Amino acid sequence: MDKQKQPVHVDQRFIEGLVRHDRVIIEEIYQRNAGRIRSLVVRNSGDADDAQDLFQEVLMALYRQGQGGLKLRCPFDVFFYIACRNRWINELKKRGRRRVTITDPEGFTMQSAVIPEVESWQKREEKEHLFYQKFQELGPSCRELLGLSWTFNPDTGKYNSLLEVASMLDRSYGYVRKKVGECRARFMQLIRESGAYKDL
């Protein structure tokens, strides 16, 4: 079935709860998943602190993606576990472990149909993280110019035009157009030069 046509899973409530900062939902996520993630990490060359860090990282990534409209089409617990598992494998590889073999906690069954959805989500998350990182490396004037030009204006239903940005900054259109072009080029250069870019 086409992913776009699949109905949103009832566990979408967890994503919505994260976005709303709903304490009850967040507690439920911890109660249902913390032990399983701790077991995953501890069984696979990690400790309780690693498990806690991993849990928080994935939870925050889901929060950010939820703000961007992430639609869950599978059970939350399975999605969360696979996301943690994949991120933990990547962490072990970064730590220099050439061969990584993961032992899953007893009683947990991987749902292979969910893996592509999680991997797609993780790729988007990695790209967003890389873009954010490289955006922060730009100078303050470039960040301001690009930020304004990439801002959605609900009054017009569009992103700010360069003419609107020029007006906001009390600059000429020609100046803003030239600077935005230079800043975009610098931003793309930073992304392309990143080792992570080649992996995406």
ZIMODA-V26775 format. One record per residue. RES is the residue in one letter. OMEGA is omega in degrees with one decimal (* if undefined). Layout:
RES:OMEGA
RES:OMEGA
This chain:
M:178.2
D:-176.7
K:-179.2
Q:-177.4
K:178.2
Q:179.4
P:175.5
V:-177.8
H:178.3
V:179.0
D:173.3
Q:179.6
R:178.4
F:177.9
I:179.6
E:177.7
G:176.1
L:-178.1
V:179.8
R:-175.6
H:-178.1
D:-176.7
R:-177.5
V:179.9
I:-178.5
I:176.1
E:179.5
E:177.6
I:179.1
Y:-178.2
Q:-176.1
R:-169.4
N:-173.2
A:-178.9
G:-179.8
R:-179.1
I:177.5
R:179.2
S:178.0
L:-175.0
V:-177.5
V:177.8
R:-173.1
N:170.9
S:177.8
G:177.6
D:-176.2
A:178.5
D:176.3
D:-178.6
A:-179.7
Q:178.4
D:179.9
L:-179.7
F:-178.9
Q:-179.3
E:-178.0
V:177.9
L:179.0
M:177.9
A:177.5
L:177.2
Y:-179.6
R:179.9
Q:176.9
G:176.4
Q:179.3
G:175.3
G:178.3
L:176.7
K:-178.7
L:-178.2
R:179.5
C:178.8
P:-177.8
F:-175.5
D:179.3
V:179.0
F:-178.3
F:-179.7
Y:-178.4
I:177.2
A:177.9
C:-179.1
R:-179.7
N:179.7
R:178.8
W:176.0
I:178.2
N:179.1
E:178.2
L:177.4
K:178.0
K:-179.1
R:174.0
G:177.2
R:-174.5
R:178.5
R:-179.6
V:175.8
T:-176.6
I:173.9
T:-178.8
D:178.1
P:179.2
E:176.9
G:179.4
F:179.8
T:177.1
M:176.0
Q:-173.5
S:178.8
A:-177.0
V:-173.9
I:179.3
P:178.7
E:179.4
V:-179.7
E:177.3
S:177.8
W:-178.1
Q:176.5
K:178.0
R:-179.6
E:179.3
E:178.3
K:179.8
E:179.4
H:178.2
L:179.9
F:179.6
Y:-179.9
Q:-177.4
K:175.8
F:180.0
Q:179.1
E:177.3
L:175.8
G:-177.0
P:-178.5
S:176.8
C:178.7
R:180.0
E:-178.8
L:-179.2
L:179.0
G:179.0
L:-178.2
S:179.2
W:-178.1
T:178.9
F:179.7
N:-177.1
P:179.4
D:-178.8
T:-176.4
G:-179.0
K:172.3
Y:179.6
N:175.6
S:177.8
L:176.5
L:177.5
E:178.4
V:178.7
A:179.3
S:179.5
M:-175.8
L:-177.7
D:178.6
R:177.6
S:178.1
Y:-179.0
G:179.1
Y:-177.7
V:179.5
R:-179.9
K:-177.4
K:178.9
V:177.1
G:178.2
E:-178.9
C:177.4
R:179.2
A:179.1
R:179.2
F:180.0
M:177.3
Q:178.4
L:-179.9
I:-178.1
R:-178.9
E:-178.9
S:175.5
G:-179.0
A:-178.2
Y:-178.2
K:-179.2
D:-177.1
L:*
